[in-house]
């Protein structure tokens, strides 16, 4: 696995577990830099696309009634 791909997987862990910790402390975790969230959204959409296909991701984002596989539920 290339280093840049490895690092983004660690970033996912930090954000997801950091959000869990913040929620347990009653703190708002959405204060992370916008570029952090942008990178994670890009990465997670690619993971969803590879797991379920492009059409399922589009339906999940735009047509809830057509989202039979919950394509955006990847973790």
PyMOL Python script that loads the backbone (N, CA, C, O; Angstrom):
from pymol import cmd

cmd.read_pdbstr("""\
ATOM      1  N   UNK A   1       0.849  -1.168   0.000  1.00  0.00           N
ATOM      2  CA  UNK A   1       0.000   0.000   0.000  1.00  0.00           C
ATOM      3  C   UNK A   1       0.899   1.238   0.000  1.00  0.00           C
ATOM      4  O   UNK A   1       1.800   1.357   0.831  1.00  0.00           O
ATOM      5  N   UNK A   2       0.652   2.147  -0.927  1.00  0.00           N
ATOM      6  CA  UNK A   2       1.438   3.381  -0.967  1.00  0.00           C
ATOM      7  C   UNK A   2       1.258   4.205   0.318  1.00  0.00           C
ATOM      8  O   UNK A   2       0.213   4.146   0.967  1.00  0.00           O
ATOM      9  N   UNK A   3       2.277   4.956   0.662  1.00  0.00           N
ATOM     10  CA  UNK A   3       2.263   5.728   1.899  1.00  0.00           C
ATOM     11  C   UNK A   3       1.078   6.680   1.980  1.00  0.00           C
ATOM     12  O   UNK A   3       0.465   6.794   3.041  1.00  0.00           O
ATOM     13  N   UNK A   4       0.736   7.369   0.888  1.00  0.00           N
ATOM     14  CA  UNK A   4      -0.372   8.325   0.942  1.00  0.00           C
ATOM     15  C   UNK A   4      -1.703   7.634   1.216  1.00  0.00           C
ATOM     16  O   UNK A   4      -2.560   8.199   1.897  1.00  0.00           O
ATOM     17  N   UNK A   5      -1.891   6.417   0.696  1.00  0.00           N
ATOM     18  CA  UNK A   5      -3.115   5.667   0.987  1.00  0.00           C
ATOM     19  C   UNK A   5      -3.128   5.197   2.439  1.00  0.00           C
ATOM     20  O   UNK A   5      -4.166   5.232   3.100  1.00  0.00           O
ATOM     21  N   UNK A   6      -1.982   4.761   2.928  1.00  0.00           N
ATOM     22  CA  UNK A   6      -1.884   4.334   4.323  1.00  0.00           C
ATOM     23  C   UNK A   6      -2.212   5.500   5.258  1.00  0.00           C
ATOM     24  O   UNK A   6      -2.962   5.334   6.221  1.00  0.00           O
ATOM     25  N   UNK A   7      -1.659   6.662   4.979  1.00  0.00           N
ATOM     26  CA  UNK A   7      -1.872   7.816   5.850  1.00  0.00           C
ATOM     27  C   UNK A   7      -3.333   8.239   5.887  1.00  0.00           C
ATOM     28  O   UNK A   7      -3.823   8.646   6.940  1.00  0.00           O
ATOM     29  N   UNK A   8      -4.035   8.153   4.774  1.00  0.00           N
ATOM     30  CA  UNK A   8      -5.445   8.538   4.793  1.00  0.00           C
ATOM     31  C   UNK A   8      -6.265   7.530   5.595  1.00  0.00           C
ATOM     32  O   UNK A   8      -7.265   7.914   6.203  1.00  0.00           O
ATOM     33  N   UNK A   9      -5.878   6.261   5.616  1.00  0.00           N
ATOM     34  CA  UNK A   9      -6.607   5.296   6.454  1.00  0.00           C
ATOM     35  C   UNK A   9      -6.400   5.618   7.931  1.00  0.00           C
ATOM     36  O   UNK A   9      -7.313   5.429   8.735  1.00  0.00           O
ATOM     37  N   UNK A  10      -5.227   6.096   8.294  1.00  0.00           N
ATOM     38  CA  UNK A  10      -4.975   6.502   9.682  1.00  0.00           C
ATOM     39  C   UNK A  10      -5.781   7.750  10.009  1.00  0.00           C
ATOM     40  O   UNK A  10      -6.276   7.900  11.127  1.00  0.00           O
ATOM     41  N   UNK A  11      -5.915   8.641   9.042  1.00  0.00           N
ATOM     42  CA  UNK A  11      -6.709   9.849   9.230  1.00  0.00           C
ATOM     43  C   UNK A  11      -8.170   9.495   9.479  1.00  0.00           C
ATOM     44  O   UNK A  11      -8.828  10.108  10.319  1.00  0.00           O
ATOM     45  N   UNK A  12      -8.671   8.512   8.752  1.00  0.00           N
ATOM     46  CA  UNK A  12     -10.046   8.041   8.982  1.00  0.00           C
ATOM     47  C   UNK A  12     -10.185   7.567  10.423  1.00  0.00           C
ATOM     48  O   UNK A  12     -11.145   7.929  11.104  1.00  0.00           O
ATOM     49  N   UNK A  13      -9.251   6.776  10.886  1.00  0.00           N
ATOM     50  CA  UNK A  13      -9.313   6.275  12.264  1.00  0.00           C
ATOM     51  C   UNK A  13      -9.287   7.411  13.276  1.00  0.00           C
ATOM     52  O   UNK A  13     -10.058   7.413  14.236  1.00  0.00           O
ATOM     53  N   UNK A  14      -8.402   8.374  13.060  1.00  0.00           N
ATOM     54  CA  UNK A  14      -8.294   9.494  13.994  1.00  0.00           C
ATOM     55  C   UNK A  14      -9.595  10.277  14.053  1.00  0.00           C
ATOM     56  O   UNK A  14     -10.068  10.612  15.139  1.00  0.00           O
ATOM     57  N   UNK A  15     -10.175  10.571  12.902  1.00  0.00           N
ATOM     58  CA  UNK A  15     -11.405  11.360  12.876  1.00  0.00           C
ATOM     59  C   UNK A  15     -12.575  10.575  13.471  1.00  0.00           C
ATOM     60  O   UNK A  15     -13.330  11.111  14.282  1.00  0.00           O
ATOM     61  N   UNK A  16     -12.727   9.313  13.076  1.00  0.00           N
ATOM     62  CA  UNK A  16     -13.856   8.513  13.569  1.00  0.00           C
ATOM     63  C   UNK A  16     -13.739   8.290  15.078  1.00  0.00           C
ATOM     64  O   UNK A  16     -14.711   8.483  15.809  1.00  0.00           O
ATOM     65  N   UNK A  17     -12.576   7.891  15.541  1.00  0.00           N
ATOM     66  CA  UNK A  17     -12.414   7.648  16.978  1.00  0.00           C
ATOM     67  C   UNK A  17     -12.384   8.958  17.761  1.00  0.00           C
ATOM     68  O   UNK A  17     -12.853   9.016  18.897  1.00  0.00           O
ATOM     69  N   UNK A  18     -11.836  10.002  17.156  1.00  0.00           N
ATOM     70  CA  UNK A  18     -11.878  11.312  17.800  1.00  0.00           C
ATOM     71  C   UNK A  18     -13.298  11.803  17.975  1.00  0.00           C
ATOM     72  O   UNK A  18     -13.626  12.405  18.997  1.00  0.00           O
ATOM     73  N   UNK A  19     -14.150  11.551  16.984  1.00  0.00           N
ATOM     74  CA  UNK A  19     -15.559  11.919  17.083  1.00  0.00           C
ATOM     75  C   UNK A  19     -16.247  11.113  18.182  1.00  0.00           C
ATOM     76  O   UNK A  19     -17.060  11.652  18.934  1.00  0.00           O
ATOM     77  N   UNK A  20     -15.924   9.824  18.276  1.00  0.00           N
ATOM     78  CA  UNK A  20     -16.480   9.002  19.361  1.00  0.00           C
ATOM     79  C   UNK A  20     -16.103   9.573  20.727  1.00  0.00           C
ATOM     80  O   UNK A  20     -16.942   9.689  21.621  1.00  0.00           O
ATOM     81  N   UNK A  21     -14.841   9.922  20.867  1.00  0.00           N
ATOM     82  CA  UNK A  21     -14.359  10.488  22.128  1.00  0.00           C
ATOM     83  C   UNK A  21     -15.028  11.825  22.412  1.00  0.00           C
ATOM     84  O   UNK A  21     -15.469  12.074  23.534  1.00  0.00           O
ATOM     85  N   UNK A  22     -15.107  12.686  21.401  1.00  0.00           N
ATOM     86  CA  UNK A  22     -15.744  13.991  21.583  1.00  0.00           C
ATOM     87  C   UNK A  22     -17.211  13.830  21.986  1.00  0.00           C
ATOM     88  O   UNK A  22     -17.696  14.544  22.864  1.00  0.00           O
ATOM     89  N   UNK A  23     -17.917  12.894  21.345  1.00  0.00           N
ATOM     90  CA  UNK A  23     -19.329  12.665  21.673  1.00  0.00           C
ATOM     91  C   UNK A  23     -19.480  12.209  23.113  1.00  0.00           C
ATOM     92  O   UNK A  23     -20.416  12.617  23.801  1.00  0.00           O
ATOM     93  N   UNK A  24     -18.567  11.365  23.572  1.00  0.00           N
ATOM     94  CA  UNK A  24     -18.658  10.891  24.959  1.00  0.00           C
ATOM     95  C   UNK A  24     -18.368  11.998  25.964  1.00  0.00           C
ATOM     96  O   UNK A  24     -18.793  11.922  27.117  1.00  0.00           O
ATOM     97  N   UNK A  25     -17.642  13.026  25.527  1.00  0.00           N
ATOM     98  CA  UNK A  25     -17.327  14.158  26.404  1.00  0.00           C
ATOM     99  C   UNK A  25     -18.265  15.343  26.190  1.00  0.00           C
ATOM    100  O   UNK A  25     -18.167  16.353  26.887  1.00  0.00           O
ATOM    101  N   UNK A  26     -19.177  15.216  25.222  1.00  0.00           N
ATOM    102  CA  UNK A  26     -20.100  16.287  24.922  1.00  0.00           C
ATOM    103  C   UNK A  26     -19.455  17.462  24.210  1.00  0.00           C
ATOM    104  O   UNK A  26     -19.896  18.602  24.356  1.00  0.00           O
ATOM    105  N   UNK A  27     -18.402  17.183  23.431  1.00  0.00           N
ATOM    106  CA  UNK A  27     -17.666  18.216  22.719  1.00  0.00           C
ATOM    107  C   UNK A  27     -17.977  18.119  21.230  1.00  0.00           C
ATOM    108  O   UNK A  27     -18.155  17.022  20.702  1.00  0.00           O
ATOM    109  N   UNK A  28     -18.041  19.263  20.552  1.00  0.00           N
ATOM    110  CA  UNK A  28     -18.285  19.279  19.116  1.00  0.00           C
ATOM    111  C   UNK A  28     -16.991  18.981  18.366  1.00  0.00           C
ATOM    112  O   UNK A  28     -16.032  19.748  18.455  1.00  0.00           O
ATOM    113  N   UNK A  29     -16.956  17.877  17.632  1.00  0.00           N
ATOM    114  CA  UNK A  29     -15.742  17.477  16.907  1.00  0.00           C
ATOM    115  C   UNK A  29     -15.710  18.009  15.486  1.00  0.00           C
ATOM    116  O   UNK A  29     -14.763  17.729  14.751  1.00  0.00           O
ATOM    117  N   UNK A  30     -16.705  18.756  15.084  1.00  0.00           N
ATOM    118  CA  UNK A  30     -16.753  19.230  13.700  1.00  0.00           C
ATOM    119  C   UNK A  30     -15.801  20.399  13.457  1.00  0.00           C
ATOM    120  O   UNK A  30     -15.805  20.973  12.367  1.00  0.00           O
ATOM    121  N   UNK A  31     -15.007  20.755  14.423  1.00  0.00           N
ATOM    122  CA  UNK A  31     -14.088  21.886  14.281  1.00  0.00           C
ATOM    123  C   UNK A  31     -12.808  21.515  13.531  1.00  0.00           C
ATOM    124  O   UNK A  31     -11.926  22.358  13.367  1.00  0.00           O
ATOM    125  N   UNK A  32     -12.695  20.276  13.078  1.00  0.00           N
ATOM    126  CA  UNK A  32     -11.517  19.904  12.305  1.00  0.00           C
ATOM    127  C   UNK A  32     -11.438  20.744  11.043  1.00  0.00           C
ATOM    128  O   UNK A  32     -12.451  21.216  10.526  1.00  0.00           O
ATOM    129  N   UNK A  33     -10.242  20.919  10.567  1.00  0.00           N
ATOM    130  CA  UNK A  33     -10.030  21.726   9.362  1.00  0.00           C
ATOM    131  C   UNK A  33     -10.864  21.189   8.203  1.00  0.00           C
ATOM    132  O   UNK A  33     -11.011  19.977   8.041  1.00  0.00           O
ATOM    133  N   UNK A  34     -11.401  22.093   7.409  1.00  0.00           N
ATOM    134  CA  UNK A  34     -12.213  21.704   6.259  1.00  0.00           C
ATOM    135  C   UNK A  34     -11.484  20.786   5.307  1.00  0.00           C
ATOM    136  O   UNK A  34     -12.092  19.881   4.736  1.00  0.00           O
ATOM    137  N   UNK A  35     -10.194  21.000   5.123  1.00  0.00           N
ATOM    138  CA  UNK A  35      -9.432  20.161   4.195  1.00  0.00           C
ATOM    139  C   UNK A  35      -9.342  18.727   4.698  1.00  0.00           C
ATOM    140  O   UNK A  35      -9.257  17.795   3.898  1.00  0.00           O
ATOM    141  N   UNK A  36      -9.359  18.539   6.025  1.00  0.00           N
ATOM    142  CA  UNK A  36      -9.349  17.183   6.585  1.00  0.00           C
ATOM    143  C   UNK A  36     -10.627  16.458   6.194  1.00  0.00           C
ATOM    144  O   UNK A  36     -10.588  15.324   5.716  1.00  0.00           O
ATOM    145  N   UNK A  37     -11.763  17.122   6.402  1.00  0.00           N
ATOM    146  CA  UNK A  37     -13.028  16.506   6.034  1.00  0.00           C
ATOM    147  C   UNK A  37     -13.134  16.300   4.528  1.00  0.00           C
ATOM    148  O   UNK A  37     -13.655  15.280   4.078  1.00  0.00           O
ATOM    149  N   UNK A  38     -12.650  17.250   3.752  1.00  0.00           N
ATOM    150  CA  UNK A  38     -12.701  17.096   2.295  1.00  0.00           C
ATOM    151  C   UNK A  38     -11.935  15.861   1.851  1.00  0.00           C
ATOM    152  O   UNK A  38     -12.423  15.099   1.017  1.00  0.00           O
ATOM    153  N   UNK A  39     -10.754  15.653   2.391  1.00  0.00           N
ATOM    154  CA  UNK A  39      -9.936  14.470   2.032  1.00  0.00           C
ATOM    155  C   UNK A  39     -10.639  13.191   2.451  1.00  0.00           C
ATOM    156  O   UNK A  39     -10.632  12.208   1.710  1.00  0.00           O
ATOM    157  N   UNK A  40     -11.244  13.193   3.631  1.00  0.00           N
ATOM    158  CA  UNK A  40     -11.942  11.993   4.105  1.00  0.00           C
ATOM    159  C   UNK A  40     -13.180  11.691   3.273  1.00  0.00           C
ATOM    160  O   UNK A  40     -13.457  10.530   2.968  1.00  0.00           O
ATOM    161  N   UNK A  41     -13.914  12.715   2.908  1.00  0.00           N
ATOM    162  CA  UNK A  41     -15.093  12.503   2.067  1.00  0.00           C
ATOM    163  C   UNK A  41     -14.671  11.904   0.731  1.00  0.00           C
ATOM    164  O   UNK A  41     -15.284  10.948   0.255  1.00  0.00           O
ATOM    165  N   UNK A  42     -13.637  12.457   0.130  1.00  0.00           N
ATOM    166  CA  UNK A  42     -13.135  11.904  -1.136  1.00  0.00           C
ATOM    167  C   UNK A  42     -12.774  10.433  -0.980  1.00  0.00           C
ATOM    168  O   UNK A  42     -13.166   9.599  -1.797  1.00  0.00           O
ATOM    169  N   UNK A  43     -12.030  10.123   0.064  1.00  0.00           N
ATOM    170  CA  UNK A  43     -11.570   8.748   0.291  1.00  0.00           C
ATOM    171  C   UNK A  43     -12.745   7.806   0.550  1.00  0.00           C
ATOM    172  O   UNK A  43     -12.819   6.728  -0.040  1.00  0.00           O
ATOM    173  N   UNK A  44     -13.654   8.206   1.423  1.00  0.00           N
ATOM    174  CA  UNK A  44     -14.776   7.330   1.771  1.00  0.00           C
ATOM    175  C   UNK A  44     -15.720   7.121   0.591  1.00  0.00           C
ATOM    176  O   UNK A  44     -16.301   6.044   0.454  1.00  0.00           O
ATOM    177  N   UNK A  45     -15.882   8.128  -0.261  1.00  0.00           N
ATOM    178  CA  UNK A  45     -16.693   7.935  -1.466  1.00  0.00           C
ATOM    179  C   UNK A  45     -16.039   6.936  -2.412  1.00  0.00           C
ATOM    180  O   UNK A  45     -16.726   6.127  -3.035  1.00  0.00           O
ATOM    181  N   UNK A  46     -14.731   6.990  -2.520  1.00  0.00           N
ATOM    182  CA  UNK A  46     -14.023   6.019  -3.363  1.00  0.00           C
ATOM    183  C   UNK A  46     -14.173   4.611  -2.801  1.00  0.00           C
ATOM    184  O   UNK A  46     -14.377   3.661  -3.557  1.00  0.00           O
ATOM    185  N   UNK A  47     -14.074   4.469  -1.489  1.00  0.00           N
ATOM    186  CA  UNK A  47     -14.261   3.156  -0.861  1.00  0.00           C
ATOM    187  C   UNK A  47     -15.678   2.645  -1.126  1.00  0.00           C
ATOM    188  O   UNK A  47     -15.865   1.478  -1.472  1.00  0.00           O
ATOM    189  N   UNK A  48     -16.672   3.514  -0.965  1.00  0.00           N
ATOM    190  CA  UNK A  48     -18.059   3.114  -1.225  1.00  0.00           C
ATOM    191  C   UNK A  48     -18.253   2.733  -2.688  1.00  0.00           C
ATOM    192  O   UNK A  48     -18.944   1.761  -2.994  1.00  0.00           O
ATOM    193  N   UNK A  49     -17.649   3.493  -3.581  1.00  0.00           N
ATOM    194  CA  UNK A  49     -17.749   3.213  -5.011  1.00  0.00           C
ATOM    195  C   UNK A  49     -17.167   1.845  -5.326  1.00  0.00           C
ATOM    196  O   UNK A  49     -17.774   1.067  -6.062  1.00  0.00           O
ATOM    197  N   UNK A  50     -15.990   1.543  -4.775  1.00  0.00           N
ATOM    198  CA  UNK A  50     -15.374   0.238  -5.028  1.00  0.00           C
ATOM    199  C   UNK A  50     -16.167  -0.903  -4.388  1.00  0.00           C
ATOM    200  O   UNK A  50     -16.211  -2.009  -4.926  1.00  0.00           O
ATOM    201  N   UNK A  51     -16.777  -0.640  -3.265  1.00  0.00           N
ATOM    202  CA  UNK A  51     -17.541  -1.679  -2.575  1.00  0.00           C
ATOM    203  C   UNK A  51     -18.892  -1.956  -3.222  1.00  0.00           C
ATOM    204  O   UNK A  51     -19.339  -3.102  -3.264  1.00  0.00           O
ATOM    205  N   UNK A  52     -19.544  -0.910  -3.727  1.00  0.00           N
ATOM    206  CA  UNK A  52     -20.928  -1.071  -4.184  1.00  0.00           C
ATOM    207  C   UNK A  52     -21.182  -0.665  -5.625  1.00  0.00           C
ATOM    208  O   UNK A  52     -22.224  -1.009  -6.183  1.00  0.00           O
ATOM    209  N   UNK A  53     -20.261   0.054  -6.236  1.00  0.00           N
ATOM    210  CA  UNK A  53     -20.451   0.523  -7.605  1.00  0.00           C
ATOM    211  C   UNK A  53     -20.932   1.962  -7.657  1.00  0.00           C
ATOM    212  O   UNK A  53     -21.524   2.481  -6.711  1.00  0.00           O
ATOM    213  N   UNK A  54     -20.660   2.585  -8.788  1.00  0.00           N
ATOM    214  CA  UNK A  54     -20.979   4.009  -8.959  1.00  0.00           C
ATOM    215  C   UNK A  54     -22.467   4.299  -8.825  1.00  0.00           C
ATOM    216  O   UNK A  54     -22.868   5.241  -8.141  1.00  0.00           O
ATOM    217  N   UNK A  55     -23.280   3.480  -9.486  1.00  0.00           N
ATOM    218  CA  UNK A  55     -24.729   3.740  -9.473  1.00  0.00           C
ATOM    219  C   UNK A  55     -25.277   3.713  -8.055  1.00  0.00           C
ATOM    220  O   UNK A  55     -26.091   4.561  -7.690  1.00  0.00           O
ATOM    221  N   UNK A  56     -24.845   2.760  -7.261  1.00  0.00           N
ATOM    222  CA  UNK A  56     -25.342   2.661  -5.881  1.00  0.00           C
ATOM    223  C   UNK A  56     -24.941   3.879  -5.057  1.00  0.00           C
ATOM    224  O   UNK A  56     -25.713   4.344  -4.218  1.00  0.00           O
ATOM    225  N   UNK A  57     -23.745   4.393  -5.288  1.00  0.00           N
ATOM    226  CA  UNK A  57     -23.309   5.598  -4.566  1.00  0.00           C
ATOM    227  C   UNK A  57     -24.166   6.787  -4.989  1.00  0.00           C
ATOM    228  O   UNK A  57     -24.598   7.570  -4.143  1.00  0.00           O
ATOM    229  N   UNK A  58     -24.413   6.927  -6.277  1.00  0.00           N
ATOM    230  CA  UNK A  58     -25.251   8.033  -6.753  1.00  0.00           C
ATOM    231  C   UNK A  58     -26.657   7.915  -6.175  1.00  0.00           C
ATOM    232  O   UNK A  58     -27.219   8.907  -5.713  1.00  0.00           O
ATOM    233  N   UNK A  59     -27.230   6.715  -6.196  1.00  0.00           N
ATOM    234  CA  UNK A  59     -28.575   6.529  -5.641  1.00  0.00           C
ATOM    235  C   UNK A  59     -28.593   6.819  -4.144  1.00  0.00           C
ATOM    236  O   UNK A  59     -29.548   7.402  -3.630  1.00  0.00           O
ATOM    237  N   UNK A  60     -27.554   6.419  -3.459  1.00  0.00           N
ATOM    238  CA  UNK A  60     -27.493   6.666  -2.031  1.00  0.00           C
ATOM    239  C   UNK A  60     -27.459   8.157  -1.723  1.00  0.00           C
ATOM    240  O   UNK A  60     -28.046   8.612  -0.742  1.00  0.00           O
ATOM    241  N   UNK A  61     -26.766   8.910  -2.569  1.00  0.00           N
ATOM    242  CA  UNK A  61     -26.670  10.357  -2.367  1.00  0.00           C
ATOM    243  C   UNK A  61     -27.908  11.110  -2.830  1.00  0.00           C
ATOM    244  O   UNK A  61     -28.205  12.186  -2.310  1.00  0.00           O
ATOM    245  N   UNK A  62     -28.633  10.563  -3.798  1.00  0.00           N
ATOM    246  CA  UNK A  62     -29.697  11.343  -4.407  1.00  0.00           C
ATOM    247  C   UNK A  62     -31.096  10.755  -4.308  1.00  0.00           C
ATOM    248  O   UNK A  62     -32.077  11.492  -4.405  1.00  0.00           O
ATOM    249  N   UNK A  63     -31.207   9.449  -4.116  1.00  0.00           N
ATOM    250  CA  UNK A  63     -32.529   8.818  -4.136  1.00  0.00           C
ATOM    251  C   UNK A  63     -32.607   7.750  -3.069  1.00  0.00           C
ATOM    252  O   UNK A  63     -32.368   6.573  -3.337  1.00  0.00           O
ATOM    253  N   UNK A  64     -32.939   8.158  -1.868  1.00  0.00           N
ATOM    254  CA  UNK A  64     -32.967   7.240  -0.736  1.00  0.00           C
ATOM    255  C   UNK A  64     -33.789   5.977  -1.013  1.00  0.00           C
ATOM    256  O   UNK A  64     -33.417   4.887  -0.578  1.00  0.00           O
ATOM    257  N   UNK A  65     -34.899   6.121  -1.734  1.00  0.00           N
ATOM    258  CA  UNK A  65     -35.748   4.954  -2.009  1.00  0.00           C
ATOM    259  C   UNK A  65     -35.071   3.931  -2.916  1.00  0.00           C
ATOM    260  O   UNK A  65     -35.501   2.779  -2.964  1.00  0.00           O
ATOM    261  N   UNK A  66     -34.010   4.331  -3.644  1.00  0.00           N
ATOM    262  CA  UNK A  66     -33.277   3.413  -4.521  1.00  0.00           C
ATOM    263  C   UNK A  66     -32.009   2.883  -3.863  1.00  0.00           C
ATOM    264  O   UNK A  66     -31.267   2.122  -4.484  1.00  0.00           O
ATOM    265  N   UNK A  67     -31.750   3.271  -2.620  1.00  0.00           N
ATOM    266  CA  UNK A  67     -30.522   2.890  -1.923  1.00  0.00           C
ATOM    267  C   UNK A  67     -30.696   1.558  -1.187  1.00  0.00           C
ATOM    268  O   UNK A  67     -30.673   1.511   0.042  1.00  0.00           O
ATOM    269  N   UNK A  68     -30.866   0.495  -1.946  1.00  0.00           N
ATOM    270  CA  UNK A  68     -31.128  -0.825  -1.360  1.00  0.00           C
ATOM    271  C   UNK A  68     -29.938  -1.384  -0.592  1.00  0.00           C
ATOM    272  O   UNK A  68     -30.128  -2.161   0.344  1.00  0.00           O
ATOM    273  N   UNK A  69     -28.721  -1.012  -0.963  1.00  0.00           N
ATOM    274  CA  UNK A  69     -27.529  -1.590  -0.320  1.00  0.00           C
ATOM    275  C   UNK A  69     -26.889  -0.660   0.699  1.00  0.00           C
ATOM    276  O   UNK A  69     -25.828  -0.974   1.237  1.00  0.00           O
ATOM    277  N   UNK A  70     -27.522   0.491   0.977  1.00  0.00           N
ATOM    278  CA  UNK A  70     -26.937   1.486   1.870  1.00  0.00           C
ATOM    279  C   UNK A  70     -25.460   1.716   1.519  1.00  0.00           C
ATOM    280  O   UNK A  70     -24.560   1.512   2.334  1.00  0.00           O
ATOM    281  N   UNK A  71     -25.260   2.142   0.294  1.00  0.00           N
ATOM    282  CA  UNK A  71     -23.921   2.244  -0.280  1.00  0.00           C
ATOM    283  C   UNK A  71     -22.977   3.153   0.494  1.00  0.00           C
ATOM    284  O   UNK A  71     -21.761   2.965   0.440  1.00  0.00           O
ATOM    285  N   UNK A  72     -23.503   4.116   1.201  1.00  0.00           N
ATOM    286  CA  UNK A  72     -22.617   5.003   1.959  1.00  0.00           C
ATOM    287  C   UNK A  72     -22.283   4.469   3.346  1.00  0.00           C
ATOM    288  O   UNK A  72     -21.498   5.086   4.066  1.00  0.00           O
ATOM    289  N   UNK A  73     -22.853   3.350   3.730  1.00  0.00           N
ATOM    290  CA  UNK A  73     -22.522   2.698   4.999  1.00  0.00           C
ATOM    291  C   UNK A  73     -21.360   1.763   4.742  1.00  0.00           C
ATOM    292  O   UNK A  73     -21.571   0.599   4.400  1.00  0.00           O
ATOM    293  N   UNK A  74     -20.137   2.247   4.899  1.00  0.00           N
ATOM    294  CA  UNK A  74     -18.975   1.441   4.549  1.00  0.00           C
ATOM    295  C   UNK A  74     -18.129   1.041   5.734  1.00  0.00           C
ATOM    296  O   UNK A  74     -17.291   0.146   5.619  1.00  0.00           O
ATOM    297  N   UNK A  75     -18.327   1.680   6.865  1.00  0.00           N
ATOM    298  CA  UNK A  75     -17.544   1.321   8.055  1.00  0.00           C
ATOM    299  C   UNK A  75     -18.407   0.598   9.054  1.00  0.00           C
ATOM    300  O   UNK A  75     -17.928   0.215  10.121  1.00  0.00           O
TER     301      UNK A  75
END
""", "prot")
cmd.dss("prot")
cmd.show_as("cartoon", "prot")
cmd.util.cbc("prot")
cmd.orient("prot")
